[in-house]
Every structure is written in structure tokens, then in C-alpha cells.
Amino acid sequence: MTGNLPIAAGFGNGTGAPAGYLFATLVRTVFSVYAAAMLLVTAVLAYFESTSPRRRSG
């Protein structure tokens, strides 16, 4: 987000800069929640895969 401030101030009067920070905060929050959920799902699936009985063919 630091790189966005010169662009927001250079191509206008800078009134849109707070909205840019708010948007970046929302995007990063959604991404972090999604990443944490995927880690949890992966851990749960790995647990159930390790505890499930194996089927033997033949």
C-alpha cells in the first residue's frame, strides 16, 4: 500500500487516498481469513486421511 500513496496524491488532490487504504485493508483481511481457513481445512483433511482405515484390494 505504500506504493499507492504517491499515485493517489500525484493524480489528483489526494482525497481518494483514504479509500485506497480502506480497500487494501479489506482485501488483505479477506485474504488472511481465507488463508487461515485453508490451513485449517488442510490440517483436518490430513488428520482424517491418517486415521481412516485402508482398503485392501484382492
Backbone torsions as a table, in degrees:
resi	resn	phi	psi	omega
1	MET	NA	-21.5	-179.1
2	THR	-63.2	-35.5	179.6
3	GLY	-71.5	-14.7	-178.2
4	ASN	-82.2	-25.2	-175.5
5	LEU	-63.0	-46.2	177.6
6	PRO	-62.3	-34.0	178.2
7	ILE	-68.6	-43.6	-179.7
8	ALA	-65.3	-37.6	-179.5
9	ALA	-80.2	-29.6	-177.0
10	GLY	-78.7	-33.1	-178.4
11	PHE	-102.8	42.6	179.1
12	GLY	160.5	-165.1	-179.1
13	ASN	-94.7	5.5	175.9
14	GLY	87.4	5.1	-178.5
15	THR	-72.1	-20.7	179.2
16	GLY	-86.3	-4.9	-177.9
17	ALA	-61.3	-44.0	177.9
18	PRO	-61.4	-36.0	177.7
19	ALA	-66.1	-35.8	176.6
20	GLY	-63.7	-41.6	177.1
21	TYR	-65.7	-39.7	178.2
22	LEU	-64.5	-43.8	178.9
23	PHE	-62.7	-44.4	179.5
24	ALA	-63.7	-37.6	177.8
25	THR	-63.9	-43.3	179.1
26	LEU	-64.1	-43.1	-179.9
27	VAL	-63.9	-44.6	-179.5
28	ARG	-67.2	-34.4	177.9
29	THR	-66.6	-45.7	178.5
30	VAL	-61.9	-43.3	179.6
31	PHE	-62.8	-42.7	-177.9
32	SER	-67.9	-37.5	177.0
33	VAL	-66.0	-41.8	178.6
34	TYR	-63.9	-43.5	-179.5
35	ALA	-64.3	-41.5	178.2
36	ALA	-65.4	-38.6	178.5
37	ALA	-66.1	-38.7	179.4
38	MET	-67.7	-35.7	175.3
39	LEU	-64.2	-40.5	179.4
40	LEU	-66.2	-44.8	-179.9
41	VAL	-62.6	-42.5	179.5
42	THR	-62.7	-41.8	179.7
43	ALA	-66.1	-40.7	180.0
44	VAL	-66.7	-43.3	179.0
45	LEU	-65.1	-38.5	177.6
46	ALA	-64.5	-37.8	178.5
47	TYR	-64.7	-48.0	-178.3
48	PHE	-67.7	-32.0	177.1
49	GLU	-68.4	-36.0	-178.5
50	SER	-76.5	-22.4	-178.3
51	THR	-101.3	-4.3	-177.7
52	SER	-79.1	145.2	177.5
53	PRO	-69.9	144.0	-179.6
54	ARG	-87.6	138.2	175.6
55	ARG	-89.2	135.2	179.2
56	ARG	-110.2	132.9	179.2
57	SER	-91.7	139.7	174.3
58	GLY	99.9	NA	NA
